[in-house]
Amino acid sequence: MDVQVLMRIAYLECFSGISGDMFLGAMIDAGVPPEVFTRTVQALGVDARLEISRVDRSGISATKVDVIAAGEKELPREEFWGKQGFEQHQHSHEHSHEHRPDHGHEHHGHSHSHEHSHDHEHSHGHEHRGLKEIRQIIKQAAISETAKARAIKIFEALGRAEAKIHNTDVEKIHFHEVGAIDAIVDIVCAAVGAEALGADEWVCSPLNVGGGIVVCAHGTFPIPAPATLELLKKAPVYSGEIQKELVTPTGAAIVSVLASRFSSFPRMKPLQSGYGAGSREFKGHPNVVRLTIGEAAQEEAALATTEEIAILEANLDDMTPQVFGYVMEQALAQGALDVFATAVQMKKNRPGMLLTVLCRPEDSQQLTQLFFSETTTLGVRMRKESRALLARRHVNVRTKWGEVRMKLAGVNGTISNYAPEYEDCRRIAEAHHVPLKTVMQETIKIYLEEKNG
């Protein structure tokens, strides 16, 4: 019996912008169990917790998520300055790049570079987390490898934007301690929640960035703030009647990594929708982001699609196997689509390895830098090619040890390939002390029984 393949699409409508907490709220409202996020926060091992509530935004019932980081709940900018006074804030936070958006608690948006860290530390009495430490926190968390890679990619996108604005190296970008906790929770939960929804494609509407000005330690800037604008340079944006900051740097970073394209509402059959609330209430304008999950029309999902990818290569004959393995892991963590090595015979009859990285064109520069910083090569070859992709989606298979995601792929409306997700099977095998091959075989057996039943 043929099984029809339908592409599962997640569509974000950012008519009132987007922030990290709004995105989490929308995912919960659209069906992600809150326990998924609470377990994620616990797995991170940071001083944070979530508060989840129902709120009304101009007649729209929405889910509000607040991150309580280090015992502090962030305030919108005006409330914070109204409480402490602008002059006091400006004096005590000299050299700070903190950013307190109007949506809520994302004051990590303007990170600060290493050059200012000592002055900032005297003012706040807080430590600072750089990207290296944040990557380590994420890698040690008990979440899937796919979610880890996506979370790291979002954080690095945010770091690269800040580095460009401040004319420094991305590895020198540091995030204020409280803001770093907040950002880690938002971004990692965003990656875990996106995976839980199982969308084959994320599509985003044009983004309403708001209007007016934002005051930072470096001065007064028009909205969108510099880092936000850098992150959204490939997205369609506009300014509506709300003269407040609507898109935060974290929201922009999430969209820049998740969204494969920007368009009006795509052609699909809506299955479920959810609304995530911002902190502010605007008269006659619901301060929410809407997330709709749907299935593409069968004729649109049936055919294989094509996309352009970049291929990076280098011949290596003087590098240890340990370093080679490390480089491959780092490439995947930094967004590579695939990494592999091929044995080659090089000049002077020396055996060597051809390192090949497949990636999206926008990630090629960063991954080329990885070649130069971590390998012994003096040059990297790059070319662009097109590849055909089968329509893909996931279904959950319930085994006696727990749920395993089954990846399905097909063409012309028929499933042609299926395979259990390795990371899910490995996690179950380790937790229940069952052979990995047994978990994989049992998952396939149950899937086929359900499919043909």
N, C-alpha and C positions, 0 to 999 in steps of 0.2 A: 504494500500500500504506500503510495507516495504521500509525503508530508509536505504541505505547502510552507514556504519560508516567508515570513513577514519581518521587515526591518523594524526594530523597536527604536523610536525616536524620542528624545527628551528635548522639549522646547522651552527656553527661558524668555519670558517677556519682561524686559527691563524698562517699563514705562515710568517707573519711579526709581531708576537706578538699581544698584545691587551692592550689597556688602556681604562679608562672610557670614554674619549671623542671620541675615535675611535668607541666604542660600540654604543654610541648615534648616531654618524654619520651613521653607518651601518643600524641602525633601521629606521632612517629617509629615507635613500636611499631605504630601503626595503618596505616602505609604511606607516610608522607611521607619521601622520601629524605633522609638526613642532609645531603647536599650542598646541599639547598635552604636549610638553615639556615646552613651554613658560608659559602655565597655571600652570604647576607643580611648576615651579620656583616661580611664583607669590604666589601660595598657601603656599609655605614654609615660606614666610615672611622674607627672608634673603637678604642681600645687594649683589645681583648678577643678572646678565642677560646673555643671550646667544647670540653669534654671529654665524650665520649659513651661510656657503658659499660653492661654488663648486670649487674644486681644481683638479689639475692633478698630479698624482703620477706615474711616469714612464709609461705614456701613458694610465693610468687607470683614468677615471673620477670618483671622489668620493666626498662624503659630509664631510665637515670639521666643527666640532662644537668646539667653544671656550667658556669657562666660564669666564666671566669678574666678578671677585669676589672682592668686596670692591674697585672697580675702577681699579683693577690691572689685566692685562693679563699676565699669566705666560710665562716665556721664557724657552727654553731648557737649560740644564745645562751649556753647553759651552758658549752660548750667555750671560747668566747671569754672569758667572765668567769673561768673556771677557770684560763685561761692568764695573764691579766693581773691578775686580782683585781678584785672589784667596786668597792672604794674607789678604786683607781687609775683604773678606767674612768670612774667617776662624776666624779672630779676633772678628769681630762684632757678629758672630753667635756661639760663644763658648757655648757648651752644647746643641746646637740645634740639633735636629734629622731631620731637613728638608731634603727633597729628591726631586730633580728636574729631573725627567726622560726625556729621549730624545724624547719621544712622544709629550710632551707638558707640560700641566699645572698641574701636579699632585704632588706638593711638600709636600702633606700631608702624603705620603706613609710611611715615618718613623716618627711615632708619638713619643712623648716623655713622659716618665713616670713622675709622680707627684714629685718624688724626685728632678728633675732638673727644675721644673717649675719656681722657683723664679729667678734663674740665667737667664733662657731663657727670662723671662718677662722683666728683666732689659735691656736685649740686644735689644728686639724688641719693647717694649712698647705696646704689644698686650695682650689681654686676651686669655685664653685657654678654649677650650670646651672639656669636658669629655663625656664619653658615656651616662651618665645619662641625660645631657643637650641635647645631640644630639637625643636621643630617644624621649625626650619631644617635640623637634621641629618637628620630623617626625610624632608623634602621633597627634599633633595639626593641621597638614596640612589637607586640604580638598581633600584628595585622598582616594581610596578604602582601606578597612582594609587589603585586601590581599596584596596590594602594600606596605602598611606600614610594615606589618610583614616581607615581603621579604627584604625590604630596611634595616630594623633593623638587620635582620639576616646577611646581607652582611657586615654591619658596625661592628657587633660583631665578625664576622670571621676575619676581618682586625684587630680589637682590640686584639683578642686572639693571633693572630700571633705575633703582636708587644709585647704583654705581655710576651709571651714565650721567645722571643729573648732578652728582657730586664730584664727577671727574676723578674717580678712584677705582681701584680694582674690586671686583665683586667679592673676593675673599676678605677684603678689609671692611666690608659693610658689617656693622654690628647693630643688633636690635636691643633696645632697652629691656631689662629683665621681665617686667610685668607685661609689656607689649609683646615680647617674644613668646611668653606662655600663651597669651591670647591668640596670637597669630598661629602658633603651632596647633592649638586646639581647633581653630577655625579651618585651617588648611588641611590638616590630617582628617578631620571629620568630613570635610568636603570630598576628599578623595575616597574615603571608605563609603560614604553615602552614595556617591556617584557609581561606585562599583556595585553596591547593593541594589540599585535601581536596574542594573543590567541593560542600559541603553546601548544600542549599536552605534548611535550617532547623537551628538549634542549639537543643537542649533540654537542660535541666539538672535533676538530681535535687535534692531538699532537701540542704542543705549541713551537714555536721558541722563546727562551728566549733571543737570542742575545749572546754577548760575551764581553770579556774585563773586565774592573774593574769599580767600582762605588766608589766615595769618599763620605763618610759620616762623621759626627762629631766624630764618634767613630773610624774612621780609613778608610783604603782602603780595599774593599771587592771585591771578584770576582762576576761577574754576573752569575746567578740571585742573587739579593740582599737577605739578610737573611729572611726578612718577606715574600718576593715573593716566595722563595723556600719553606718556611713553608706552605704557602697557597696551593702550587702546589704539595705537597708530594704524592698525590694519582693520579696525572695526568702524562701522558707521555710527556716529554719535551726533547728538543734537542737544540744544538747550531749550527747555520749556519754560513755563511760567513760574516754576518754583525756583526762587533765588537762594538755594541752599546747595551744599555739596551732596549729591545723590549717589555717585559712584565712588567707592573707597578704593585705595590701592589694592587691598586684599581682594575685593570683589572683582576688580579689573584683572588681577593676576589669575584668579580662578577661571574667569571667562576666557582669557587669552590662551589658556592651556586646554580647557575642556571643549570649547566650541570649534567645530570643524568648518562652520560657515555661518554667515549672518544673513537673515532673510525675514520676510514677513511670515505669518503663520504657515508652516509647511503643509502640504497635502498629506493628510493622514487621518486615521480613525482614532479620535481621542478615547483613552481608556480611563485615565484618572488625572486629577489636577490638584495642585496645592498652592497655598499662599504663605509666603514668609514675610513677617512684619519688620519694619524698621522702628527705631525708637520714637521718631517724631510723628506728630499728627498734623497733616496739612488740610485746611478747609477745602472740601470739595475735591480732594485729590488723594486717593488711597495710597499710603506709603507702604506698598508691598511689592514683592516680585512674584510673578506667577510661573509655576512650573507645570507643564502639561506633558504627560507620557502618552504616547500613541503608537499605532502601527501604520507603517507606510502602505499605500495601495499595493496590492500583490504585483501588478505589472511593473511598478517602480522598483520593488525589492528583488524581483526575480533575476534580473540580469546582472552579470558581474560589472563592477564599476572599475574605473582606472584612476590612478593618482600618480603624481610625480614624486619621486624620492631621490635623495642624494646618496651616492656610494663613495665612501672614503676608503682608501687602501694605502698600505705601506709594507715594504719588505723588511723583515727584521731577522738578523743573524747573530746578534750579540746581546741578547736580552735573556735573563733567567726565566724559567717557567713560572716561578712564583709571581714575578712582576707581570708576566703576560696574563696570568689569570686575574690578577688585581685590576689590570687595565680593562679587561673585558667586563668585569663586574661594574666598574665605574662608568663605562660607556652606557650600559643598560640603565644604570641609576640616573644618568644625565639625559635620558630620553631616546637612546638608540632603539630602533625598531628590531634590529637583530645584529648580532656580533658573531663572527666565526673565524677560525684559523685554518689555513691550508698549508700543508707541508710543501716546500719548494726547494729546488736546487739553485743556489745563487752563484755568483762569480767566484772564481778560485775554488770551485767545487765544494763550497761550504753549504751544509744544510741550513735552511732557514724556515721562517714561517711568514705567510702572507696574512696580515691582519686586515679583515674587511668589516666595515661598519655600515649598516643601512640606517638611514635616518630621514627625517623630514628636512626639506631644504632650509627651513628657518633655524634648525638646530645644527647645521653643518659647521658653522664658525666655531661654536663652543666645543664641538667634538673634535674638530681639527686641533684646537688648542690643547685638548686632552692628549692627542697623539704627541705633540711637541713637549708637553710638560712631563708626561709619564713614560714615554718610550724613548728609545735611542735613535729613532729615525731623524733624518735631516730634511725629509720632504714627504708630503702627503698628496696622493693623487685623488682628484675628485671628478666625478661625472654625474650627470642627472639622467635618470631613466624613468620610463613609465612602467607601472606594474598593474596587473588586473587583480581585483579583489572579489572574492565570493561574498554574497550577503551573509552576515553572521549574526547570531544571537545566542543567548544563554537560557537554559532551563535548569531548574533545581531538581535534583534527584535525591530522594530521601532514602538513605541507607540505615542499617541498624546502628551505625556509629555516628550518624549525623548527616547533614545535607552536603552534597557535592554539586558544584556547578558543572553542567555538561555543555561544552561549546559545540554549536551546530553551525554548519556552513553548507550553502547550496547554490545552485544555479538553475535557471529556468523553472523556478518554483519547487524544486525537489531537493531534499537534503542529500548531499553527496558525501559529506564528511561529518564525523562526530567524535568527540574525545573528551574525557573527564579532565577538569582543570588539575594540573599537576600539584599546585600549591595546596589546594583543598585536600587532595588525597594524601599528600605528605603530612599535612597537619594532623589528619585523622590517624594515619599510620603511627606517627610518633606518640600521639596522645593515648591510643588504645593498644599500643605494642602489637600491631597487626602488620604483616608483610605488605609493603607498598603495592606489589603486584596484585595481592588479594583484594585490596580496596579498589583498585582500578578495574579489575575484572568484575567485581560485584556491582560496581556502579554501572558499567556498560550493560551487564545482564539485566539489571532492574530497568534501565532506560529502554532497552529493546522490548522487554515484556510489557511496559506501559505503552510504548509506541504501537505495538502490534495487538495490544489487548483491546 
